[in-house]
Amino acid sequence: VDAGLLLGRLAEAEHDDRLALRWFNTYLAEAPSGLYASEALGRKMAILRRVMGEIAARPVAQDYVTRYPDGTYAAAARAILNSP
């Protein structure tokens, strides 16, 4: 299961956002409460924001803040939610 997260990180490092999103989604589907779910969700949100804009990232940001209000990506998620 953790391989999905690692493969997503690798794809992200190689600037293959589409593949990275696919792997982060795979990880989240297989381990929605897994050890790295917070990271996978945060990275997914960041990619969506970068590639598709804040409107596309907003639902993921809301999910992140709901699930991980003190998580690593919480400030970024709140910034998306508070943007016009």
Phi, psi and omega per residue, in radians:
V1 nan -0.782 -3.110
D2 -1.097 -0.351 3.136
A3 -1.038 -0.597 3.119
G4 -1.031 -0.736 3.125
L5 -1.168 -0.781 -3.123
L6 -1.116 -0.704 3.104
L7 -1.174 -0.610 3.058
G8 -1.120 -0.742 3.094
R9 -1.057 -0.781 3.136
L10 -1.076 -0.797 3.130
A11 -1.088 -0.706 3.123
E12 -1.124 -0.727 3.128
A13 -1.106 -0.503 3.117
E14 -1.611 0.176 3.089
H15 1.102 0.531 3.063
D16 -1.788 1.410 -3.031
D17 -1.085 -0.693 -3.129
R18 -1.079 -0.791 3.126
L19 -1.188 -0.690 3.119
A20 -1.058 -0.793 3.106
L21 -1.043 -0.727 3.134
R22 -1.060 -0.761 -3.140
W23 -1.225 -0.680 3.097
F24 -1.137 -0.682 3.069
N25 -1.119 -0.691 3.095
T26 -1.075 -0.824 3.127
Y27 -1.034 -0.818 -3.101
L28 -1.142 -0.570 3.096
A29 -1.244 -0.653 -3.100
E30 -1.461 -0.487 -3.087
A31 -2.474 1.159 -3.061
P32 -1.053 -0.402 3.093
S33 -2.051 0.364 -3.084
G34 -1.171 2.972 -3.104
L35 -0.979 -0.601 -3.079
Y36 -1.888 0.281 -3.111
A37 -1.057 -0.693 3.124
S38 -1.057 -0.791 3.139
E39 -1.154 -0.787 -3.132
A40 -1.061 -0.754 3.141
L41 -1.168 -0.718 3.116
G42 -1.136 -0.734 3.114
R43 -1.170 -0.681 3.082
K44 -1.041 -0.813 3.133
M45 -1.043 -0.783 -3.110
A46 -1.118 -0.712 3.119
I47 -1.154 -0.807 3.126
L48 -1.018 -0.743 3.136
R49 -1.092 -0.788 -3.099
R50 -1.171 -0.733 -3.014
V51 -1.553 -0.697 -3.002
M52 -2.018 -0.164 3.113
G53 1.743 2.987 -3.042
E54 -1.165 -0.579 3.140
I55 -1.091 -0.740 3.126
A56 -1.176 -0.560 -3.105
A57 -1.443 -0.277 -3.037
R58 -0.980 -0.826 3.135
P59 -1.089 -0.632 3.114
V60 -1.228 -0.670 3.095
A61 -1.083 -0.738 3.113
Q62 -1.106 -0.760 3.100
D63 -1.058 -0.749 -3.135
Y64 -1.069 -0.866 -3.106
V65 -1.106 -0.643 3.120
T66 -1.148 -0.770 -3.070
R67 -1.449 -0.605 -3.032
Y68 -2.345 1.184 -3.054
P69 -1.073 -0.375 3.118
D70 -1.997 0.298 -3.075
G71 -1.266 2.972 -3.117
T72 -0.996 -0.631 -3.084
Y73 -1.729 0.179 -3.075
A74 -1.098 -0.734 3.139
A75 -1.114 -0.734 3.113
A76 -1.126 -0.696 3.126
A77 -1.123 -0.752 3.124
R78 -1.130 -0.647 3.107
A79 -1.087 -0.692 3.094
I80 -1.131 -0.789 -3.100
L81 -1.165 -0.511 -3.107
N82 -1.632 -0.003 -3.141
S83 -1.372 2.623 -3.120
P84 -1.179 nan nan
